Amino acid sequence: MSSTLEIEARDVIKIVLQFCKENSLHQTFQTLQSECQVSLNTVDSLETFIADINSGRWDAILPQVAQLKLPRKKLEDLYEQIVLEMIELRELDTARAILRQTQAMGVMKQEQPERYLRLEHLLVRTYFDPHEWDSEQSGMMCMFASLMIVIEPMDYNLCRKCNVRFLLTIQYYGSLCKLVALASIFSVQNFRYTAYQDSTKEKRRAQIAQALAAEVSVVPPSRLMALIGQALKWQQHQGLLPPGTQFDLFRGTAAMKQDVDDMYPTTLGHTIKFGTKSHAECARFSPDGQFLVSCSVDGFIEVWDHISGKLKKDLQYQADETFMMHDDAVLCVDFSRDSEMLASGSQDGKIKVWRIRTGQCLRRLERAHSQGVTSLVFSRDGSQILSTSFDSTARIHGLKSGKLLKEFRGHTSYVNDAIFTNDGGRVITASSDCTVKVWDVKTSDCLQTFKPPPPLRGGDASVNAVHLFPKNTDHIIVCNRTSSIYLMTLQGQVVKSFSSGKREGGDFVAACVSPKGEWIYCVGEDRNIYCFSYQSGKLEHLMKVHEKDVIGVTHHPHRNLVATYSEDSTMKLWKP
């Protein structure tokens, strides 16, 4: 037995139609109903609808009927009844408008002229008697009437269609010439003259109410909002949405609160465990703060809910246990600026680009590098990807074409990291050859090469990472394998340094910066996280974060939340 629910497209349109109706979007309602050929045909209360017809509350019925798709015959019966009752009440303007301006009565005029003319005749009479004389006789009926009926010439053919003979004379009223019919009616077959068709007004109302009730249905109000609310409650119940979170329905994301002040982490929030033979090689938060993605040595790329510490099962592909993955270890990931795309690079030199919400692979760069891809970053407009590799190069790839656009050669060892400058005109690379290089994107020329200060013990140190500094994007944070981390200009001058003071056993392996640049976080080979204050330049907090070697650290884009990942097969989320 299939567990899949099938939903009719017509039902979805009806829900949208109900939303339009309830929010007085009348033009949208009519257009959608006409284009889709789907009728809503609902009323708020069937009992009230029937009661209003039986009581003749036509001011309540007419607006409802205007939004219903009813069979023509039933609509004609309804409008005829309303016209008759308006004539009886001497509301002649209302009766005339319904008779002459509604589409249903226009069709009646063409296809049932006798019925239509009867209403026109009643409309121009000076009195109305619903119980007027009636005859069932089938033979000849003589009725001599001296009725002066002023009719337009166009209605003459209509009169001829009826089984009535008129003596026509022409009278002149000033400059207007009209046909004046002296109605001397000589014979009519089976002629009825009772206003409500051989019945009473109340019985005709009841018949019409019964007929229309069969055409309409009742559904609960606000179905669209109710269904969305139920879906969100289910997601919260499953732990996919935190309780009390404002939800961006259009984007399918929860609105993220932004922390006012940068604060360093002191408390473990969640521990995410990988398989015993696996660990995360890289992790990144999406720019909108909704996703935390990890990539592992077993080739899997997983998307996490950082609030619950669990896999995001509201992503259908993860709920179905169909994950984004590579054939080899995945060493790096990065998000596009709009958080819609994810790029991943693997040990075998391949790059894949994914749509995060569907898990669909949008682009494969099979020969992005000849060796493992060590870092990735999207260009500002999301059209290009900058990558680095163990093959000592940095490259820019076109996302649409999949082609290599630029290559930056000059490092003599692994290139570990690369970033674009804020204006996108330059690329900054960090290498195991202990240098940082600045490149011109257009020409691929190297504009600057410099080394950060060496370690206290002497010698040179591999540069592991570079980050733009939020407070001044002309400055960069440079992390090399020493016990100090540096704020530097693009010309290689040290603006500020932050040191743990350790001569041995405390070299930094990775770093990140808080969103406002108030804190610089480093993870060391001693398995500690070091929290440096930009303002004081001092180490303000130190704590152990893992049991085995720490691989990296990443910061949430606008919350005081830091993720660390390690060879101990865990990723930990830290908060103040």
Summary of the structure (lengths in Angstrom):
residues: 576
radius of gyration: 40.2
end to end distance: 49.4
largest distance: 128.8
contacts: 1758
relative contact order: 0.07
helix: 23%
strand: 34%
